[in-house]
Amino acid sequence: MTGTTEPAWEDLQRTVRAFVRRRIRNPADVDDVVQRVFMRLHQGLGTLRDDERLHAWIHATARNVITDHYRASARQREWPAGVAGDMDALAVEPPGQENAALQELAGCMPPLLATLPAADREALQLTEIDGRTQAEAAALLGLSLSGMKSRVQRARRRLKGVVDTCCRVEMDRRGSIVSYERRAGTACDGCGGD
């Protein structure tokens, strides 16, 4: 039986390889994509309902694998050896001090949190400091999940307002704190910058 199906498999492999080769520029990736196509074909063979549409199904599967290949390529770029070291040299802050401003500002948080209403402090303590999920915090406080989410959002807004009143915080494009300074004329207890 093997002798009768082998030419059909070889023909199918040539057809799929040609199809993939026309759509993938890097010859090194062609073999990987063809192999993934055949794996998907093998896994999905039981889902084929119409034998008459076999070729259309094979080409649709190949197109999907090619699309997945390009999506994965966009997410995972391979960097040549040595590039990571070059990128470290471009870092603004020395390793180990990734965000000194964040650490300094964190020291200001306890007195600023103390200015919030008790419910807000409790919500932030449970979710942001203790690391509990909002669902866990809701169960502890006897609230609905939506009620807890609202409480956490409100507490975050209020804390942001308190921080904005006391400090001017500068962030980079990724949202990381780069620097902060105490606003002139504010009476914020516990913050540095005196």
Secondary structure, 3 states (H helix, E strand, C coil): CHHHHHHHHHHHHHHHHHHHHCCCCCHHHHHHHHHHHHHHHHHHHHHCCCHHHHHHHHHHHHHHHHHHHHHHHHHCCCCCCCHHHHHHHHCCCCCCCCCHHHHHHHHHHHHHHHCCCHHHHHHHHHHHHCCCCHHHHHHHHCCCHHHHHHHHHHHHHHHHHHHHHHEEEEECCCCCEEEEEECCCCCCCCCCCC
